[in-house]
């Protein structure tokens, strides 16, 4: 047996609720497996996030040793040295783009507008014409899509497509910079088009106010040079990836959560795709969304700007795009870190022997259609009737303490989801328990956990406290 080495493990924001908010831990171990075992012994709540029921490291969790993916070393058997750094990277929501600059010209107004581009030798006249001749499809006009669209429009990308069918909510305004208080309730796509044409009237904006799915993705994406993924859910991320691979398009990717962001360019012709990094999605509810976990308002502006810069680099054919590299950004510590990505020879869509040759049902693939069995959910109005009838129901809030401070249902008790496995003995299996969170996602996960531990009279509040404020008590603050 070799000597144990002192190593550091970096914990991502999404998992820190299970490590008492520790972001770095010092451990001693001989190999990666030993270090991870030390970690889950110290923090048992982490085990179900890192390992599946059969004890294997989950496919949506990547472990990097000093910026190298352990999958391409010796896996969990990779030996450690003193001073090594292990980083846990969970999944969170190149080349030339073939623009033809010879078929476009610049007006005198455009010469003035793009003068600071034209005097750059890396851009110049031919580069600006290439930008004007190019087309970019932005999927999602939200936190990532609005800053990237703004800069691409200002740069003179000739044709910008926007895929978004949503309307503007007040909670969007702290980060989605194209919208104002007066726009609440309006179509994101329509308002975005209006504002972008104010930024640059020389470009064309095409709207696709539809939900992107397997029936329309190939037809929508095929008409654009570059695809920009600004989505916030796993089914659409895998859909965009697979469509880009099948069409041979570069996928400029970014994701955000709280203070942390990720960015890369997935281009199967020249490097790995999204599935090479994350072969399968996490189970529903295991990784919280921005609506559940929050996001720093300026973070999508930074990551969306990085996406825009990558798109311009691809159009110009200059520089070294993020193909085969994953850029990590921490706004809290103001640090960037880069990890190497490799093409997975067993990738089911971009590998040499692909098994995915057409678009699939991504809702089923990501398990988002999994619902609780009848009898394990209750609506807000039905819960109110039970409470009014003195039904003796126990209300369990599985949100975080800071969420509980914003609003709560009277009489409820707080046990955050990450602490539930260790504190389950505080609950009685004989009680009639109704679990709630913000939107019903985390509470559904809690119900499944409690059911597996023998609780039979446990139900999920559909829509969470957000539905409660709409249907029962509008005086509560919402978030």
C-alpha positions as CSV (number, residue, x, y, z in Angstrom):
1,X,0.0,0.0,0.0
2,X,1.4,3.4,-1.0
3,X,1.6,6.4,1.3
4,X,-1.4,8.7,1.5
5,X,-0.9,12.1,-0.1
6,X,-2.3,15.5,1.0
7,X,-4.7,16.7,-1.7
8,X,-7.2,19.5,-2.2
9,X,-10.8,18.9,-3.4
10,X,-12.6,21.8,-5.0
11,X,-16.4,21.6,-4.4
12,X,-18.7,23.3,-7.0
13,X,-21.4,25.7,-5.8
14,X,-24.2,23.3,-6.7
15,X,-22.9,20.7,-4.1
16,X,-21.7,23.0,-1.3
17,X,-25.1,22.7,0.5
18,X,-23.9,19.2,1.3
19,X,-20.5,20.2,2.6
20,X,-21.6,22.9,5.1
21,X,-20.8,25.4,2.4
22,X,-17.1,24.5,2.3
23,X,-15.7,25.2,-1.2
24,X,-12.3,23.5,-0.7
25,X,-11.4,20.5,1.5
26,X,-8.0,19.1,2.4
27,X,-7.9,15.3,2.5
28,X,-5.3,12.5,2.5
29,X,-5.6,9.6,0.1
30,X,-3.5,7.4,-2.2
31,X,-5.8,7.6,-5.3
32,X,-8.8,9.4,-6.6
33,X,-11.2,6.8,-5.4
34,X,-9.8,7.0,-1.8
35,X,-10.1,10.8,-1.9
36,X,-13.8,10.6,-3.0
37,X,-14.5,8.0,-0.3
38,X,-13.0,10.2,2.3
39,X,-15.2,13.0,1.0
40,X,-18.5,11.1,1.2
41,X,-17.6,9.7,4.6
42,X,-17.1,13.2,5.9
43,X,-20.3,14.4,4.1
44,X,-22.7,11.5,3.7
45,X,-25.2,13.7,1.9
46,X,-22.9,13.9,-1.0
47,X,-22.9,10.2,-1.8
48,X,-26.2,10.0,-3.7
49,X,-25.0,13.0,-5.8
50,X,-21.6,11.5,-6.7
51,X,-22.5,7.7,-6.9
52,X,-25.4,5.7,-8.4
53,X,-27.1,3.0,-6.4
54,X,-24.6,0.4,-7.8
55,X,-21.7,2.4,-6.4
56,X,-20.4,3.7,-9.8
57,X,-19.5,7.3,-10.2
58,X,-22.4,9.1,-11.9
59,X,-22.0,9.9,-15.6
60,X,-23.0,13.6,-15.2
61,X,-20.2,14.1,-12.7
62,X,-16.7,14.6,-14.0
63,X,-13.6,14.5,-11.9
64,X,-10.5,16.5,-12.9
65,X,-7.0,16.0,-11.5
66,X,-4.8,19.0,-12.0
67,X,-6.9,20.0,-15.1
68,X,-6.9,16.5,-16.6
69,X,-10.1,14.4,-16.9
70,X,-9.5,11.2,-14.9
71,X,-11.5,9.2,-17.5
72,X,-8.4,9.5,-19.7
73,X,-6.0,8.6,-17.0
74,X,-6.6,5.6,-14.8
75,X,-10.1,6.6,-13.7
76,X,-10.7,6.4,-9.9
77,X,-7.6,4.3,-9.6
78,X,-5.4,7.3,-10.7
79,X,-2.7,7.7,-8.0
80,X,-2.3,11.1,-6.2
81,X,0.7,13.1,-5.4
82,X,1.2,15.7,-2.6
83,X,-0.3,19.0,-3.5
84,X,-2.7,17.6,-6.2
85,X,-6.0,19.3,-6.8
86,X,-9.2,17.4,-7.5
87,X,-12.1,19.3,-9.0
88,X,-15.7,18.0,-9.2
89,X,-17.5,19.3,-12.3
90,X,-21.2,18.5,-12.5
91,X,-23.4,19.3,-15.5
92,X,-25.4,22.5,-14.8
93,X,-28.6,24.1,-18.4
94,X,-14.9,25.9,-34.2
95,X,-13.5,26.5,-37.0
96,X,-14.9,28.7,-39.8
97,X,-18.6,29.3,-40.0
98,X,-18.4,29.4,-43.9
99,X,-19.5,33.0,-44.2
100,X,-19.1,34.4,-47.7
101,X,-17.8,38.0,-47.4
102,X,-17.6,38.4,-51.2
103,X,-21.4,38.8,-51.6
104,X,-21.8,41.7,-49.2
105,X,-20.7,45.3,-49.1
106,X,-20.6,48.0,-46.4
107,X,-22.5,51.2,-46.6
108,X,-20.9,54.6,-45.6
109,X,-23.0,54.4,-42.4
110,X,-21.6,51.0,-41.7
111,X,-18.1,52.2,-42.3
112,X,-18.6,54.7,-39.5
113,X,-20.3,52.2,-37.2
114,X,-17.7,49.5,-37.5
115,X,-14.6,51.8,-37.8
116,X,-13.0,50.4,-34.6
117,X,-13.3,46.9,-36.2
118,X,-12.0,48.0,-39.5
119,X,-8.7,49.3,-38.2
120,X,-8.0,46.0,-36.4
121,X,-5.8,43.8,-38.6
122,X,-7.5,40.7,-37.3
123,X,-10.8,42.0,-38.6
124,X,-10.4,44.7,-41.3
125,X,-12.7,45.0,-44.3
126,X,-12.8,41.3,-45.1
127,X,-13.5,40.3,-41.5
128,X,-16.3,42.8,-41.1
129,X,-17.9,41.6,-44.4
130,X,-17.6,38.0,-43.0
131,X,-19.4,39.2,-39.9
132,X,-22.1,40.8,-42.0
133,X,-22.5,37.7,-44.2
134,X,-22.8,35.4,-41.2
135,X,-25.8,34.1,-39.3
136,X,-26.2,33.0,-35.7
137,X,-29.2,31.3,-34.0
138,X,-29.6,32.2,-30.4
139,X,-31.7,29.6,-28.5
140,X,-33.2,31.3,-25.5
141,X,-33.6,35.1,-25.1
142,X,-32.9,35.0,-21.4
143,X,-29.9,35.7,-19.2
144,X,-27.4,34.4,-21.6
145,X,-29.2,35.2,-24.8
146,X,-29.8,38.9,-24.3
147,X,-26.2,40.0,-23.7
148,X,-24.9,37.8,-26.5
149,X,-27.5,39.0,-28.9
150,X,-26.8,42.6,-28.0
151,X,-23.1,42.3,-28.7
152,X,-23.6,40.2,-31.9
153,X,-26.1,42.8,-33.2
154,X,-23.7,45.7,-32.3
155,X,-20.8,43.8,-34.1
156,X,-22.9,43.6,-37.2
157,X,-23.8,39.9,-37.5
158,X,-26.0,40.1,-40.6
159,X,-28.7,37.7,-39.6
160,X,-29.6,36.8,-36.0
161,X,-32.3,34.2,-35.2
162,X,-34.0,34.0,-31.8
163,X,-35.8,31.0,-30.5
164,X,-38.0,31.8,-27.6
165,X,-41.7,31.5,-26.9
166,X,-41.7,32.8,-23.3
167,X,-43.0,36.1,-21.9
168,X,-41.1,38.6,-19.7
169,X,-41.5,38.3,-15.9
170,X,-40.4,40.7,-13.3
171,X,-37.9,38.1,-11.9
172,X,-36.1,38.3,-15.3
173,X,-35.2,41.9,-15.0
174,X,-32.1,41.7,-12.8
175,X,-30.1,39.9,-15.5
176,X,-32.0,39.9,-18.8
177,X,-30.7,43.3,-19.9
178,X,-32.8,43.9,-23.1
179,X,-36.0,44.2,-21.0
180,X,-37.5,46.9,-18.8
181,X,-40.3,47.2,-16.2
182,X,-42.7,48.2,-18.9
183,X,-42.1,45.0,-20.8
184,X,-43.4,42.6,-18.2
185,X,-45.9,40.3,-19.8
186,X,-44.7,40.9,-23.3
187,X,-43.1,38.4,-25.7
188,X,-39.4,38.1,-25.1
189,X,-38.7,37.5,-28.8
190,X,-40.7,40.5,-29.9
191,X,-39.2,42.9,-27.4
192,X,-35.7,41.6,-28.1
193,X,-36.1,42.2,-31.9
194,X,-37.3,45.7,-31.3
195,X,-34.3,46.5,-29.0
196,X,-31.7,44.8,-31.2
197,X,-32.8,46.8,-34.3
198,X,-32.5,49.9,-32.2
199,X,-28.9,48.8,-31.5
200,X,-28.2,48.2,-35.2
201,X,-30.9,48.8,-37.9
202,X,-28.5,47.3,-40.6
203,X,-29.1,43.7,-39.5
204,X,-31.9,41.2,-39.9
205,X,-33.6,39.6,-36.9
206,X,-35.7,36.4,-37.4
207,X,-38.1,35.2,-34.7
208,X,-39.0,31.6,-34.0
209,X,-41.6,31.8,-31.2
210,X,-41.8,28.1,-30.8
211,X,-40.7,25.5,-28.3
212,X,-37.6,23.8,-29.8
213,X,-38.1,20.1,-30.0
214,X,-37.2,17.0,-32.0
215,X,-39.8,17.8,-34.7
216,X,-38.5,21.3,-35.6
217,X,-34.9,21.5,-34.4
218,X,-33.1,20.3,-37.6
219,X,-35.2,22.6,-39.8
220,X,-34.5,25.6,-37.6
221,X,-30.8,25.1,-37.0
222,X,-29.8,24.1,-40.6
223,X,-30.3,27.7,-41.8
224,X,-27.7,29.2,-39.5
225,X,-23.9,29.1,-39.5
226,X,-23.4,29.1,-35.7
227,X,-25.7,27.9,-32.9
228,X,-25.6,29.6,-29.5
229,X,-27.0,27.6,-26.6
230,X,-28.6,29.9,-24.0
231,X,-31.1,27.4,-22.7
232,X,-31.8,26.6,-19.0
233,X,-32.8,23.0,-19.1
234,X,-31.2,19.6,-19.8
235,X,-33.6,18.3,-22.5
236,X,-33.0,21.3,-24.7
237,X,-29.2,21.2,-24.1
238,X,-29.0,17.6,-25.3
239,X,-31.3,18.4,-28.2
240,X,-29.2,21.3,-29.3
241,X,-26.0,19.2,-29.1
242,X,-27.4,16.3,-31.1
243,X,-28.9,18.6,-33.8
244,X,-25.6,20.4,-34.1
245,X,-23.6,17.2,-34.4
246,X,-26.0,15.8,-37.1
247,X,-25.9,19.1,-39.0
248,X,-22.2,19.7,-38.5
249,X,-22.7,23.0,-36.8
250,X,-20.6,24.6,-34.0
251,X,-22.5,24.8,-30.7
252,X,-21.3,27.8,-28.6
253,X,-22.3,26.7,-25.0
254,X,-22.6,28.4,-21.7
255,X,-24.3,27.6,-18.4
256,X,-24.7,29.5,-15.2
257,X,-25.5,28.8,-11.5
258,X,-25.3,31.2,-8.6
259,X,-21.8,32.6,-8.9
260,X,-20.3,30.1,-11.3
261,X,-20.4,29.8,-15.1
262,X,-19.1,27.3,-17.7
263,X,-18.4,28.0,-21.4
264,X,-17.1,25.9,-24.3
265,X,-17.5,25.3,-28.1
266,X,-18.8,21.9,-28.9
267,X,-18.0,21.1,-32.6
268,X,-17.9,17.4,-33.4
269,X,-16.0,18.0,-36.6
270,X,-13.0,19.3,-34.7
271,X,-13.4,18.1,-31.1
272,X,-15.8,16.8,-28.4
273,X,-19.5,17.4,-28.2
274,X,-21.6,18.0,-25.1
275,X,-22.3,14.3,-24.7
276,X,-18.5,13.6,-24.6
277,X,-18.4,15.8,-21.4
278,X,-21.7,14.7,-20.0
279,X,-22.8,11.3,-21.4
280,X,-26.1,11.4,-19.6
281,X,-28.2,14.0,-17.7
282,X,-28.6,14.1,-13.9
283,X,-31.9,12.7,-12.5
284,X,-34.6,15.3,-12.4
285,X,-34.3,17.7,-9.4
286,X,-30.8,16.6,-8.5
287,X,-29.1,19.7,-10.0
288,X,-31.2,22.8,-9.2
289,X,-32.1,25.3,-11.8
290,X,-31.5,29.1,-11.6
291,X,-35.1,29.4,-10.5
292,X,-34.4,27.0,-7.6
293,X,-30.8,28.0,-6.7
294,X,-30.6,31.6,-8.0
295,X,-28.0,33.4,-10.1
296,X,-25.9,36.5,-9.7
297,X,-27.4,39.1,-12.1
298,X,-24.1,40.0,-13.8
299,X,-22.9,36.4,-14.3
300,X,-25.0,35.7,-17.4
301,X,-23.8,39.0,-18.8
302,X,-20.2,37.8,-18.5
303,X,-20.8,34.3,-19.8
304,X,-23.1,35.6,-22.6
305,X,-20.4,38.0,-23.7
306,X,-17.9,35.1,-23.8
307,X,-20.3,33.3,-26.1
308,X,-20.5,36.3,-28.3
309,X,-16.7,36.6,-28.5
310,X,-16.5,32.9,-29.3
311,X,-19.0,33.3,-32.1
312,X,-17.0,36.3,-33.6
313,X,-13.8,34.2,-33.4
314,X,-15.5,31.4,-35.3
315,X,-16.8,33.7,-38.0
316,X,-13.4,35.4,-38.5
317,X,-11.5,32.1,-38.3
318,X,-9.1,33.8,-35.9
319,X,-7.7,32.9,-32.5
320,X,-8.1,29.6,-30.7
321,X,-11.8,28.9,-29.9
322,X,-12.9,26.9,-26.9
323,X,-13.0,23.7,-28.8
324,X,-11.8,20.9,-26.5
325,X,-11.6,23.3,-23.6
326,X,-14.1,24.0,-20.8
327,X,-13.8,27.5,-19.3
328,X,-14.9,27.8,-15.6
329,X,-15.6,31.2,-14.1
330,X,-16.2,32.0,-10.4
331,X,-17.5,35.5,-9.9
332,X,-17.3,35.3,-6.2
333,X,-13.5,34.8,-6.3
334,X,-13.1,36.5,-9.7
335,X,-11.2,33.5,-11.0
336,X,-11.1,31.8,-14.4
337,X,-9.9,28.2,-14.8
338,X,-9.6,26.1,-17.9
339,X,-10.0,22.3,-18.2
340,X,-9.1,20.1,-21.2
341,X,-11.8,18.2,-22.9
342,X,-11.3,15.1,-25.1
343,X,-13.5,13.5,-27.7
344,X,-15.0,10.4,-26.2
345,X,-14.4,7.4,-28.5
346,X,-17.6,5.8,-27.1
347,X,-19.8,8.9,-27.6
348,X,-23.2,7.7,-28.8
349,X,-23.5,10.5,-31.4
350,X,-20.1,11.8,-32.4
351,X,-18.0,8.7,-31.8
352,X,-16.9,6.4,-34.7
353,X,-19.8,4.0,-34.1
354,X,-22.7,6.2,-33.2
355,X,-25.9,4.7,-31.9
356,X,-27.8,8.0,-31.9
357,X,-28.4,8.8,-35.6
358,X,-31.5,10.9,-35.3
359,X,-33.1,13.2,-32.8
360,X,-34.9,11.4,-29.9
361,X,-37.4,12.3,-27.3
362,X,-35.3,14.4,-24.9
363,X,-38.0,14.8,-22.3
364,X,-37.9,11.0,-21.9
365,X,-34.1,10.8,-22.1
366,X,-33.8,13.3,-19.3
367,X,-36.6,11.8,-17.2
368,X,-38.5,15.1,-16.8
369,X,-41.8,13.4,-17.5
370,X,-41.4,11.2,-14.5
371,X,-44.2,12.0,-12.1
372,X,-45.2,10.8,-8.7
373,X,-47.8,8.1,-8.4
374,X,-51.4,9.2,-7.9
375,X,-52.0,10.0,-4.2
376,X,-48.5,11.4,-3.6
377,X,-49.3,14.9,-4.8
378,X,-51.7,17.6,-3.6
379,X,-52.8,20.9,-5.0
380,X,-52.6,24.2,-3.1
381,X,-56.3,24.6,-2.8
382,X,-56.7,21.0,-1.6
383,X,-54.0,21.5,1.0
384,X,-55.8,24.7,2.2
385,X,-59.0,22.7,2.7
386,X,-57.1,20.1,4.8
387,X,-55.5,22.8,6.9
388,X,-58.8,24.6,7.5
389,X,-60.5,21.3,8.4
390,X,-57.8,20.8,11.1
391,X,-56.5,17.7,9.3
392,X,-53.4,17.4,11.4
393,X,-51.1,17.7,8.4
394,X,-47.3,18.2,8.9
395,X,-45.9,20.8,6.5
396,X,-42.3,20.2,5.6
397,X,-40.3,22.9,3.9
398,X,-37.2,21.5,2.1
399,X,-35.9,24.8,0.8
400,X,-32.8,26.6,2.1
401,X,-33.0,28.9,5.2
402,X,-32.6,32.1,3.1
403,X,-35.6,31.1,1.0
404,X,-37.6,30.4,4.2
405,X,-36.9,33.9,5.3
406,X,-38.5,35.3,2.2
407,X,-41.8,33.5,2.6
408,X,-43.2,30.4,4.3
409,X,-46.5,28.6,4.9
410,X,-47.6,29.1,8.5
411,X,-46.9,26.1,10.7
412,X,-44.3,24.5,8.5
413,X,-41.0,23.1,9.7
414,X,-37.7,23.6,7.8
415,X,-35.4,20.7,6.9
416,X,-33.3,21.6,3.8
417,X,-33.3,18.9,1.2
418,X,-29.5,18.4,1.6
419,X,-30.0,17.7,5.3
420,X,-33.0,15.4,5.0
421,X,-31.2,12.1,4.8
422,X,-29.4,12.9,8.1
423,X,-32.4,14.4,9.9
424,X,-35.1,12.0,8.7
425,X,-35.4,10.7,12.3
426,X,-37.0,14.0,13.2
427,X,-40.1,12.9,11.2
428,X,-42.7,10.3,12.1
429,X,-43.8,7.8,9.6
430,X,-47.3,7.8,11.1
431,X,-47.8,11.5,10.3
432,X,-49.6,12.9,7.2
433,X,-46.7,14.9,5.7
434,X,-46.9,17.5,2.8
435,X,-43.6,18.6,1.5
436,X,-43.0,21.8,-0.4
437,X,-40.2,23.8,-2.0
438,X,-40.2,26.8,-4.4
439,X,-41.7,25.1,-7.5
440,X,-42.3,21.5,-6.5
441,X,-39.1,20.0,-8.0
442,X,-37.0,19.6,-4.8
443,X,-40.0,18.5,-2.8
444,X,-40.9,15.8,-5.3
445,X,-37.3,14.5,-4.8
446,X,-37.8,14.6,-1.1
447,X,-41.1,12.7,-1.4
448,X,-39.3,9.9,-3.4
449,X,-36.6,9.8,-0.7
450,X,-39.1,9.5,2.1
451,X,-41.1,6.9,0.3
452,X,-37.9,4.8,-0.1
453,X,-37.4,5.1,3.7
454,X,-40.9,3.8,4.5
455,X,-43.0,6.9,4.7
456,X,-46.4,6.1,3.1
457,X,-48.4,9.2,4.0
458,X,-46.3,11.8,2.3
459,X,-47.3,14.1,-0.5
460,X,-45.8,16.8,-2.7
461,X,-47.3,20.2,-3.0
462,X,-47.7,20.7,-6.7
463,X,-46.1,23.9,-7.9
464,X,-44.6,24.6,-4.5
465,X,-45.0,27.7,-2.5
466,X,-45.1,29.7,-5.8
467,X,-48.4,28.0,-6.6
468,X,-49.6,28.6,-3.0
469,X,-49.0,32.3,-3.3
470,X,-51.0,32.4,-6.6
471,X,-53.9,30.1,-5.5
472,X,-54.2,30.6,-1.8
473,X,-52.2,33.5,-0.2
474,X,-51.2,36.3,-2.6
475,X,-50.0,38.3,0.3
476,X,-46.8,36.3,0.6
477,X,-43.7,37.6,-1.1
478,X,-42.7,35.7,-4.2
479,X,-39.3,35.2,-5.7
